[in-house]
Amino acid sequence: MCFHYSLTQQKSFIESTLKVKWDIEGWNPVYHAAGFEFLKMPVITMDKPSEIQLFNWGLIPHWIKSKEESIKIRNQTLNARTETVFEKPSFRNSIKIRRCLIPADGFFEWMDFKSKKFPHYIFLNDGQLFCFGGICSTWVDSKTGEVIETFSILTTPANFLLEKIHNLKKRMPLIISPNDYETWLNKDIDTKKTASFFKPYNDEEMNSYTISKLITSRTQNRNVEAVTAKFEYPELINV
């Protein structure tokens, strides 16, 4: 699945590359966005396709009744499987009318080798900016009136590269080609057209390397540039 990613580009670069405006102040590059920290991260929605907005990672469906329930469900909605997204109650409304793009420049997965876990950083060739395909939702706390905007990252079966890295679950995030951004955010496409995007990204356009286990530290700051630095493990030299 996809519970860790990075967006290290500057605000101005993201704006110019994705051809969107970004009026929100206070952005700092994120070297490690950890899903279970439920961070606010940039998204581009169907409702505002020319703007960057900040939504919390971990989708809260609009029908959730209480704050307690919202906190519980977001642990289960960081990702949405494309195979079941049209069926699951938490996702089936959003995939039809609340699709979004989630900018990133890399993500993290773990290889299992001889019962040990080795973290990898995965990115597109040349380190270019890209977008995950996602869904979003608006939830209103009935007691306080607080409005919380949230998102989930869609996942697909792994491509050849991710089958080797994420070799137990063999999943990967859905990556939308730049040529398809406008169509993905189009309110008028039907279920069949939406599902046509549900395929693994071309592994020939992707690259990866191993990184240190700083990313799993419980005592050090993991949102630092060093978390994406290349690190070699002797055990994996011939793997």
N, C-alpha and C positions, 0 to 999 in steps of 0.2 A: 504494500500500500504506500501511500505518500503522506508521511507525517512530518517531514523536514524538507525545507527548501530555502533558497537564498534569493535576494533581490538587492544586489550590491551597487547597482547603477545609480547615478545621481538623478535627481528629479528632472532636470532640464533634458537629460538624454532620454529618459523614459517618455517625456512629453513629445519630443521631436521624432523619436523612432515610431511611436504608436499613433502619432498625430492626434493627440488629445490635450486638453487643458487641465491644469492641476492647480487649483486655487487654495489647497490646504497647506498650511504652514507647519514647519517643525519636522519635516521628513529627514531621517537619517538612514543610510544604507543598512540593510539587514543581511548579515552574513549567515545567520542561522535562525530561521523562523521555525520554532518547534510547535507542532500542532496542539499539544496538550497545555500550552501556555495561552492559547486562544487569542493570539495577537490581532490587532487591527492591521490589515494589510491592504495594499491597493487592489482595486477591482475596476473593471469596465463593464457596465450593465446594459441590458437591452433598453432600459428606460432612458439612460443617459450615455449613449455610445461614444460621445465625444469628450467625456470627462473621466478623470480619475476620482474615485471615491474610496474611503477607507472603511472596510467591513471587518467584523470579527470572524476569524476562522473557527468553524464549528457551527453548522447550520441549525437554527432553531425554527422549526415549522411554525406557521402563523397560528395553528390551532392549539399549541401548547398553553395550558391554563395557568401555571404558576411559575414563579421564579425558581423554585426548587426543581420542578420538572425540566425547566429550560437548562439548568446547570447539568442535570443528569443526562439529557439527551445529546448535548453537544459533544460529549465524549464518544458518541457512537456515529457522529455525522461529519467528521473531519473529511472523510472520503465517501463517495457514492459509486458503487460498481455500475458500469454502463450496462451490464447484462440484466440488471434488475431495477434500474432507475425509473422506468416507466410504471413499475408495479409497487414499489415501496411507498407506504403512506407518507413518509417524511420527505420524499423526493419527487413524487409523480406530478405534483402541481408545478413545482419549480422548473423541471426539465422542459415543460411546455411553454411557460410564459416568463421565467426568470433565469434564463441562461446568462452566464457572464464569462469574461476573460480575466485571468489572474496572471499578471506579469511576473516573470521569474528569470533568473539567468543560470540556475542550477538547482539540483536536488540531491538528496542523500539517501542511500540504501545500504543494506548490510549483506555481505556474502557469508554464508555458513560454510566453514571448512574445518573438518575434523572436530566438529562440535564447538568451534570458536567463531565469534562474529568479527568480521573485518569491514569497517565503514568505507564506503566509496562516495566520491563526488561525481555526479553525472551532469553533463552540459552539452549544448549543441556545439558543433565545430566552430572554431574561432571565438567561442565564448559569447555568442550573440544573444541578445535579449529575445525571449519567446513568451508565449502565453499558454497556461494550462486552460483546458475547457472546464468550466465550473457551473454551479447553480447557486442561487442565492435566495434569501427569504427575509421578510420584515416581520419582527415580532414585537408586540406591544404589551408591556406589563400592565395588566388590568388594575392593579392596586396603585401604582405610582404614575402610570402614563408614560414611562420611559420607553423609547423606541430603540430597538437593537437590530442593526442590519448585519446579517451573517452570510457565510458562504461555505460551500463544500467543493473539494476537488474531485472531479470524475477520474476513475481509473479503468484501465483495460488490461487484457492479458499482456504479458511482457513480450517485447521484441527479442531478437537474438541476443543483443547486448545485455538486456535486463534479465533474461533467463539465466545468464551466466552469473550475474551479480546478485540479483534478488532470487537466489536459486531454491528457496523453499516455497515461498508463496507465488513467485513468478507473476508479479503484477507490476504495473507502471502507471504513472499519471497520464491522462489524456492530454496530448499536446496538439494545439490547433495551428495549422499552417497560416502564415500571414495572409495568404491569398484568400483564406476562408473566414477571416475575422468578421467581415461585414455580414456574410451569410449566417454565421453562427449567432450573431446578435439580431438577426432579422425576425421580427415578431410573426411574420406570415408563413414561415416554413412549417411543413407538417411533420408528423412523427417519423415517417419514413426518411425524409431528408435529414432530420436531426440525427437519426440512428446511423446514417451513412458516414458520420464523422467518428463513429466509435471503432477505431482501429489503432493498433500500435503505431507509433511514429517510426519512420524509416531509421533503422539503426546505423546506416551508413552516414547519416548526418549528425551522429552523436559520438561523444567521446567520454572517457572516464579515467579516474585514477584513484588509488587508495589514499586515505587521509588518516591522521592520527586519531587516537581515541579520546581526544579533548572533547569531541562532540557528545560523549556520554558522561562527561565529568559531572559530579553533583556538587562540587565545591568551587570550580572555576567558572568564569564568565565564558559562555560558549558563543556568544554573539560578537565575535572578533574575527578579524581577517585570517588569523592563524588557523581557524577551524576549516578553511577551504584549502589549506596548503598541502601539497603533495607529500606523502609519507610512505615509505616502502617497508613491507614486512617480509623478512627472509622466508617465512613459511609459504608465501604465495609466488615466489620467483618463477617456479615452473608450472604454475596453475594456468 
